[in-house]
Each structure stands twice: as C-alpha cells, then as structure tokens.
Amino acid sequence: MNLKNLTQLFSFRDLRNVGMGLVVVLGGLALTGVTLYAHETGDAQLAGISAGISLVFVLLILVFIVPPLARNAGREAAQMNLPFEFTTGGAVMLVLIVVVGFSAWNTGNNLLFLVLSFLVAAMVVGFFAGSICLKKLDVKMRFPESIFAGEPTQILVSLGNRKRLFPAFSVVADVRGKERERSVAADELMAILPHRIAERLSRPPTVRRTLGHFAFVPRHETVENKVEYTFPYRGRFLIKNFELSTRFPFGFFRHRRRLPARETELIVFPAISPFNAGLTEMPLDAGRLTSSKRGVGQDLLALRDYQPNDDLRRIDWKATARSRHLTVREFAAEDERRVTVIFDRFFVNEETQNLSLRDRISAEQSGKAVAISERFESGVALAASILAHFSDDRAEFRLVIDRDEIDFGSGRGHLFECLKRLALVEPTNNNTEPEAQFERNPYQPDDSHTFYVTAGGTDSLPAEIVQSLKIIRF
C-alpha cells in the first residue's frame, strides 16, 4: 500500500495523532524508568522532576489517546454480546461507593459504613434483579406482506414469559440485523488493501431497531404489542437476532440478552405516490380498446375453474355458489399494448463525492445513510409509481434495469417482484453501454409504451430509440 492509498484512509490529523500518541506513550514509559532509577539511587531532585513531567504526560494521554479509544471501545462493545453494561447512574453510584468506602476506611465512622452497606446492597440487588428479569423470555414479531418506505408499518410483537415465579418488568425488545451485504466502500478497500484486511473492514455494521417496550409481563403469560414503525428508506433488512434489555429496578445497569432468530430478509419497497402534474403528457389511456382475445381488460370474456396461480380478486363468488366450485372470471384483452419501464441507474452522487474514503466508512459505521441520495431515491420512487399505476389499471408491464429484465405480467405479485428489484437497486458510475437496456428480443418497438427514467441525458442514444421513448428525468 503506497502513500497515495494511505492518504485515502487516514488524514493528516490522524497521522499526527498517531505520532503524538506514540511519543507520549514512549516518553511516559521512559520517564517511569527514570523515576525508578532516581528512587533507587536516592536522587530526590531527579525523582521529583521526572514525576512532575510524568504527570504532564498522563494529562496528554487523557486528552489525546483516551477519548478516541473510548469511542472505539464503546462502538465495539455495542456489537459484542455483553450481558450488562453500566449506565450513567451506575457509574455515578460506583464513584460514590469508592468515595464513601475510602472515607469510612479512613475515618472509621460507623455511619459511613452504614451508608456504604446501603449503597453496595442497592448495587447487588439491582444487578441480580435485572438479570433474573430477562431469563426465560421469548420474543416473536410479524410483519405485513408489503412494506413501503415512508409509510407507517404495523408490526405485531409478542413477548412470552416462561418463568414460574417472577414477572418481567420494563423490557425493551430490539431486532438486530444488517442493511447491506457489503460496505459502501468495499470495492475501493479491495483495490488498495490486502484482501484479508479489506474483507474485515468492508463488513457492514449491525444496526438495531427498537420494536417496543413492555412495562409488565406476568409469569406464564404472553403480551402482544402492536407497534407502528416507519422505514425511512427503501432497501433490505436482514434479521440476525433479537436483543432484550432492561434497566430494572434502579437503572444502575442495562442488562442485555440476545435471542437467536430465523434469518429473514425484509424488503422495504420504494415510496409510491400518485402521478404529478409534470407527467400529464404520458399516454395513460394505454390498453383501453377491447379485443376478442383473453387478457387483462375489464370486459368479461368467459368463466372457468380456478387455477392455483389465479388472482383471488378474479373469483366470481356468485358463480362459485351456483357450481360449488371456485370459478374465476376471464376478461377480454384490450389493445395489446404493454408498458415497459426502463430505469437508468447511472448516477453520480454529488453529496458523497467530496467525502473521503475514511469519512464514508466512519459515517457508515456510525449508522448514517451515507449511500442515500434524495435525488436518486426520488427517481426510484418515480419508477415504482409508474409501475403501480399501470398495475392498478390491470395493464401488462415489465421493468428493465441494465440488461436484466422481468417478463411482461400483471397483478399484485408481479408488481411486488418489480418493486423488489427497485428496492435493491443502487447507483453506478459506469455508463459504457446505455443502449444495451433497449434490447427487446422478441418484442417490437411499437408493442409497448416505454418509459425511460433517467437522471442524465440521452445524447449517447440513437435518435430512433429516443423518439420511441417517454423520457422522464429526475
């Protein structure tokens, strides 16, 4: 790794702090040796001078070394499965115990020993009571079929207490997981660092989402809470495990217990909104002419027996009651025109372009959405809204991203398949083959309305392709 690559991961301030830290630590060790030597030789003046300089070095260590180490240690501790941690109140209580204990030992005052016994008893009782509170608890949660970004989602969380004697008090249930499979800077790290080091640094952080707070769970009972949670952005959330925590009874400790969970991938679909005034020129009347062929129109063509893949909304309940068999309605096709939505994911994120590699990694590890661009997200939401509109109109539609495409289809299941792809799409800086997105294989250019959702221009596309597109810029 050369110096140029080193500057991408470390700033001048970081290198300065590292150098200063080494000087302070080595200087402190050297002064310790000088102090010991002066003590053994009986040189009181040298021992006093070295001891004074050592105190200065200790202050420098407290200022320049301890705070960064404490921040990193706190971040690492949050990822570790520690059974408990001190709260601010617990740290204050511990300091009081030390002060009162030293005073009682120094003075021999019986009243101070009595106060000390109360403080120690409160710490011991608080520790064991909180630990018992989290034992033999089970947590479950259920999500709806579809989750959309920016919309309140109802989540059903249940907490079961299997203890025979003790109830559970003030339990907070969290779900832990990862929002990405790789870090936002994984490719750059692989290019400048050895593979093993880059692989470790490119692991995405484990994030925690609070599901709810259970004030009281009786013994041998289960309590259910309906929680309303809003996912701010589209994407995936891979559930790893649950975490239960409590500060009961005095708040001196935060006890934690992690429970295994079946790995489940939650897909948050892009936000869907009605068409705005800027899209009034779109041919939204596509598929309104009735045909004698079978299709997804609105005019009834025939009745037939229900098949496993049929849409439940097409069941004719009156005909089902007469025939005593599930019967579905078949509709006449309309004008056979289809809708193709092509999403161009070429986008240069100006919001993060000026951030250094180190800043992006630090922001990601801190839980900030550094890869999110509001402009790109608006484009994804626009493509999702177009698909949802034509799905409501029972038209056939498909989504094309790069060279990957989904076949024409209709209905709620096909819409969710397209929205899942949009939920996971990410911007790219590579725009070498923009015309590859318009290869239609067996379909003719006039066989579908084609919406091209892009953040850039169409200068690199052939004129005949541009004329056949309904271009939407975001």
Secondary structure, DSSP 8 states (H G I E B T S, - for coil): --HHHHHHH--HHHHHHHHHHHHHHHHHHHHHHHHHHHHHHT-HHHHHHHHHHHHHHHHHHHHHTHHHHHHHHHHHHHHS--SEEE-HHHHHHHHHHHHHHHHHHHH--HHHHHHHHHHHHHHHHHHHHHHHHTTTEEEEEE--S-EETTSEEEEEEEEEE--SS--EEEEEEEEEEES-SS-TTHHHHHHHS-HHHHHHHT----EEEEEEEEEEE-TTEEEEEEEEEE--S-EEEEEEEEEEEE-TTTSSEEEEEEEEEEEEEEEEE-------GGGTTS-TTTT-S--SSEEEEEEEEEEEE--TTS-GGGB-HHHHHHHTS-EEEEEE--S--EEEEEE--B---HHHHTS-HHHHHHHHHTT--TT--HHHHHHHHHHHHHHHHHHHTT--EEEEETTEE---B-SHHHHHHHHHHHHH---BS--S-GGGGG--TTS-GGGEEEEEEESS--TTS-HHHHHTEEEEE-
